[in-house]
């Protein structure tokens, strides 16, 4: 056995392992101090790891549904606002026509037709509104506009108001073209699909339907009567002069009824909004409950972690100092 060996190198190797372990434990303690979560969840929970993972999965699923709910809320709100604007524009026109239909002068009724053309633009633009790349009132035809432009409504409708013997006949002619099947509205004016837009799943097994389309009876009737009012006193067309005022009267009555009917459409959409709100409230409560359960399992005591971190840093300082002293020893130190 020689009189000298290499104990310093052995000690240095041992210290290196100790330092590496202290660094790892310090890193864990630092993470727990900042995040208040166990750095090594598996080691800390032992047999309850699966329970934690199940809670985490439930939270992930809930938050994914939260994104769908947020989009559904926004989509429903945009649709409701558009319907509000359609109803407001229609009501404005009804109010004016009620005043002018009997005693208004020709000039007054020309102003009414001008107003109707403006309101028609508003209504059509609201029905063609989109959200997230989807036209909201076009049913299952997502990429298309819901209707043709307002000007085409007027251009294609006017001939049906010009050739009848009576105002009642002219009104009935165009009304038939706005019917559900086979007429001008179905074949030309409405560009959307006949099916509903895709449903949104806002919770497991719970879906929200988007069934409001621009070809529904109340909306078609609004468009029809606004078109009649817009055309009745447009003196560039060939509607017989003795039929114009009567057309205003027919359209005024029809529009008033159509405006009332649009409330049922809005109520249906409102029911969907209420369902979304109910699911959202329930999900928020579930999220809060699951978060508490998750924190109870995975949560580390930040104060204890900070105390441990201080102790570990002190031990590291000692270990580094010892290593430094060993590094400065010469071979003569081991004789």
C-alpha positions in Angstrom: 0.0 0.0 0.0 1.6 3.3 -1.0 2.1 6.0 1.6 -0.1 8.4 -0.3 -3.3 8.2 -2.4 -6.1 10.4 -3.8 -8.6 11.0 -1.0 -9.2 14.6 -2.2 -10.5 13.4 -5.6 -12.9 11.0 -3.9 -14.1 13.8 -1.6 -14.6 16.1 -4.6 -16.7 13.5 -6.4 -18.8 13.0 -3.3 -19.2 16.8 -2.9 -20.2 17.1 -6.6 -23.0 14.6 -6.1 -24.1 16.4 -2.9 -24.0 19.8 -4.7 -26.0 18.4 -7.7 -28.6 17.1 -5.3 -28.8 20.4 -3.4 -29.2 22.3 -6.7 -32.1 20.0 -7.7 -33.8 20.4 -4.3 -33.2 24.2 -4.4 -34.8 24.4 -7.9 -37.8 22.4 -6.6 -38.1 24.6 -3.6 -37.8 27.8 -5.7 -40.6 26.5 -8.0 -42.9 25.7 -5.0 -42.2 29.1 -3.5 -43.2 31.0 -6.6 -46.0 28.7 -7.9 -47.3 27.3 -4.6 -47.5 23.9 -6.4 -45.5 20.8 -5.8 -42.5 20.6 -8.2 -42.6 16.8 -7.9 -46.4 16.0 -7.8 -45.9 12.3 -8.2 -43.6 12.1 -5.3 -45.7 14.4 -3.1 -49.0 12.7 -3.7 -48.0 9.1 -4.0 -51.3 7.1 -4.4 -53.5 10.2 -5.2 -51.8 11.1 -8.5 -54.6 9.6 -10.6 -57.2 11.7 -8.6 -55.2 14.8 -9.4 -55.0 13.9 -13.1 -58.7 13.3 -13.3 -59.4 16.7 -11.8 -56.9 18.3 -14.2 -58.6 16.7 -17.2 -62.1 17.9 -16.0 -60.7 21.4 -15.7 -59.2 21.2 -19.2 -62.5 20.0 -20.6 -64.4 22.7 -18.8 -62.1 25.4 -20.1 -62.4 24.1 -23.6 -66.2 24.4 -23.4 -65.6 27.9 -21.9 -64.1 28.9 -25.3 -67.1 27.5 -27.2 -69.5 29.3 -24.8 -67.7 32.6 -25.3 -67.9 32.3 -29.1 -71.6 31.2 -28.8 -72.4 34.2 -26.6 -70.8 36.6 -29.0 -72.5 34.9 -32.0 -75.9 35.1 -30.4 -75.4 38.7 -29.3 -74.5 39.8 -32.8 -77.6 38.0 -34.2 -79.8 39.5 -31.6 -78.5 43.0 -32.3 -79.0 42.5 -36.0 -82.6 41.5 -35.4 -83.1 44.5 -33.1 -81.9 46.7 -36.0 -84.2 45.0 -38.5 -87.1 45.5 -36.1 -86.1 49.1 -35.4 -85.9 50.0 -39.1 -89.2 48.4 -39.8 -90.9 50.1 -36.9 -89.6 53.5 -38.0 -91.1 52.9 -41.4 -94.4 51.7 -39.9 -94.6 54.8 -37.7 -94.1 57.1 -40.7 -96.5 55.3 -43.0 -99.2 55.3 -40.3 -99.1 59.1 -40.4 -98.9 59.6 -44.1 -101.0 56.7 -45.6 -104.3 58.6 -45.7 -103.7 62.3 -45.7 -100.1 62.6 -47.0 -99.5 64.5 -50.2 -97.8 62.9 -53.2 -94.6 64.6 -52.1 -95.0 63.2 -48.6 -95.5 59.7 -49.9 -92.5 60.0 -52.2 -90.5 60.8 -49.1 -92.0 57.7 -47.5 -90.8 55.6 -50.4 -87.3 57.1 -50.1 -87.3 56.3 -46.4 -88.3 52.7 -47.3 -85.4 52.3 -49.7 -83.0 53.5 -47.0 -84.6 51.1 -44.4 -84.4 48.3 -46.9 -80.7 48.9 -47.2 -80.4 48.7 -43.4 -82.4 45.5 -43.2 -80.6 43.7 -45.9 -77.2 44.6 -44.5 -78.2 43.3 -41.1 -79.4 40.0 -42.6 -76.1 39.6 -44.4 -74.0 40.2 -41.3 -71.3 37.7 -40.5 -69.4 36.5 -37.5 -66.2 34.4 -37.5 -66.4 34.0 -41.3 -70.0 32.7 -41.3 -73.0 34.6 -42.5 -75.3 34.4 -39.5 -78.7 34.3 -41.2 -77.8 32.0 -44.2 -78.5 28.7 -42.5 -76.2 25.9 -43.4 -74.8 27.8 -46.4 -72.0 29.4 -44.3 -69.9 31.0 -47.1 -72.8 32.8 -48.9 -74.6 36.0 -48.3 -78.1 35.5 -46.9 -79.8 37.7 -49.5 -79.1 39.6 -52.7 -78.4 43.4 -52.4 -81.3 45.7 -51.6 -81.3 47.2 -55.1 -82.0 43.8 -56.7 -85.0 43.3 -54.4 -86.5 46.5 -55.9 -85.4 45.9 -59.5 -86.8 42.3 -59.7 -90.0 43.1 -57.7 -91.3 46.1 -59.5 -92.6 44.3 -62.6 -95.0 42.3 -60.4 -96.5 45.6 -59.0 -96.8 47.3 -62.4 -99.1 45.0 -64.5 -102.1 44.3 -62.2 -105.6 45.8 -62.7 -105.9 46.7 -59.1 -103.6 47.5 -56.2 -104.9 44.5 -54.3 -104.0 42.3 -57.3 -100.5 43.9 -57.5 -99.9 43.4 -53.8 -101.1 39.7 -54.1 -98.9 39.1 -57.1 -95.7 40.1 -55.3 -96.7 38.5 -52.1 -97.0 35.2 -53.9 -93.4 35.7 -55.2 -92.2 36.1 -51.7 -93.9 32.8 -50.8 -91.8 29.9 -49.4 -91.6 27.7 -52.5 -91.1 28.4 -56.1 -91.2 32.1 -56.1 -88.9 35.0 -56.6 -87.7 35.1 -53.0 -86.8 31.4 -52.8 -85.2 31.2 -56.3 -83.5 34.6 -56.4 -83.5 36.7 -53.3 -82.5 34.2 -50.6 -79.0 32.9 -51.2 -78.6 30.9 -48.0 -79.3 27.2 -47.2 -82.6 25.6 -46.2 -80.9 23.8 -43.3 -80.0 25.3 -39.9 -76.5 26.5 -39.1 -74.4 23.9 -37.1 -75.2 23.6 -33.5 -72.7 24.5 -30.8 -72.0 22.0 -28.0 -71.6 24.1 -24.9 -71.4 21.2 -22.4 -71.4 17.4 -22.6 -74.7 16.5 -24.3 -75.9 20.1 -24.3 -76.2 21.9 -27.6 -77.4 25.3 -28.7 -79.4 25.5 -32.0 -79.1 28.5 -34.4 -82.3 28.2 -36.3 -82.9 31.8 -37.3 -82.7 32.3 -41.1 -83.4 35.2 -43.4 -86.1 33.1 -45.3 -88.3 32.7 -42.2 -91.9 34.0 -42.6 -91.7 37.0 -40.4 -88.4 38.2 -42.0 -89.7 37.5 -45.6 -92.9 39.5 -44.8 -90.9 42.4 -43.5 -88.8 42.5 -46.7 -91.9 42.1 -48.9 -93.8 45.0 -47.3 -90.7 47.3 -47.2 -90.2 46.6 -50.9 -93.8 47.5 -51.6 -93.5 50.8 -49.7 -90.2 51.6 -51.4 -91.8 51.0 -54.8 -95.2 52.5 -54.3 -94.2 56.2 -54.8 -91.1 55.7 -56.8 -92.3 57.7 -59.8 -89.7 56.2 -62.1 -91.7 53.0 -62.3 -94.9 52.2 -64.1 -97.2 51.4 -61.2 -100.6 53.0 -62.1 -101.0 56.3 -60.2 -104.4 55.4 -58.9 -103.0 52.3 -57.2 -100.0 53.9 -55.4 -101.7 55.1 -52.2 -103.6 51.9 -51.8 -100.4 49.9 -52.1 -99.0 52.1 -49.2 -102.0 51.2 -47.1 -101.7 47.4 -47.8 -98.0 47.5 -47.1 -98.4 49.6 -43.9 -100.8 47.0 -42.5 -98.7 44.1 -43.6 -95.5 45.6 -42.2 -97.1 46.3 -38.8 -98.0 42.6 -38.5 -94.6 41.4 -39.7 -92.8 43.6 -37.1 -94.9 42.0 -34.4 -94.1 38.5 -35.7 -90.3 39.2 -35.6 -90.6 39.2 -31.8 -91.2 35.5 -31.9 -88.0 35.0 -33.8 -86.0 37.1 -31.3 -87.6 35.2 -28.4 -86.4 31.9 -29.9 -82.9 33.3 -30.1 -83.3 34.7 -26.6 -84.1 31.2 -25.3 -80.7 30.0 -26.8 -79.0 32.9 -25.1 -80.6 32.0 -21.8 -79.4 28.4 -22.1 -75.9 29.5 -22.8 -76.0 31.7 -19.7 -77.2 28.8 -17.6 -74.5 26.5 -18.8 -71.9 29.2 -18.4 -72.9 29.8 -14.7 -72.8 26.1 -14.0 -69.4 25.7 -15.6 -68.0 28.6 -13.7 -69.2 27.0 -10.4 -67.7 23.6 -11.4 -64.4 25.3 -12.4 -64.2 27.0 -9.0 -64.9 23.8 -7.2 -62.5 21.7 -9.2 -59.8 24.4 -8.9 -60.1 24.2 -5.1 -59.8 20.4 -5.2 -56.8 20.6 -7.5 -55.0 23.2 -5.3 -55.7 21.1 -2.2 -53.9 18.2 -3.8 -51.2 19.9 -5.8 -50.6 22.9 -3.6 -47.4 23.3 -1.8 -46.9 25.6 1.3 -45.0 28.6 -0.1 -43.7 29.5 3.4 -42.3 26.0 4.1 -40.8 26.0 0.6 -39.1 29.4 1.2 -37.7 28.2 4.5 -36.4 25.1 2.8 -34.9 27.1 0.0 -33.0 29.3 2.5 -31.6 26.2 4.2 -30.6 24.6 1.0 -28.8 27.7 -0.2 -26.9 27.8 3.0 -25.9 24.2 2.6 -24.8 24.9 -1.0 -22.6 27.8 0.1 -20.9 25.4 2.6 -20.5 22.7 -0.1 -19.0 25.2 -2.6 -16.6 26.5 0.0 -15.4 23.0 0.9 -15.0 22.2 -2.8 -12.9 25.3 -3.2 -10.6 24.4 -0.3 -10.1 20.9 -1.7 -9.3 22.3 -5.1 -6.4 24.3 -3.6 -4.7 21.3 -1.8 -1.4 20.0 -3.2 -0.2 16.4 -3.5 2.0 17.0 -0.5 -1.1 17.3 1.7 -1.8 13.6 1.4 1.6 12.2 2.7 
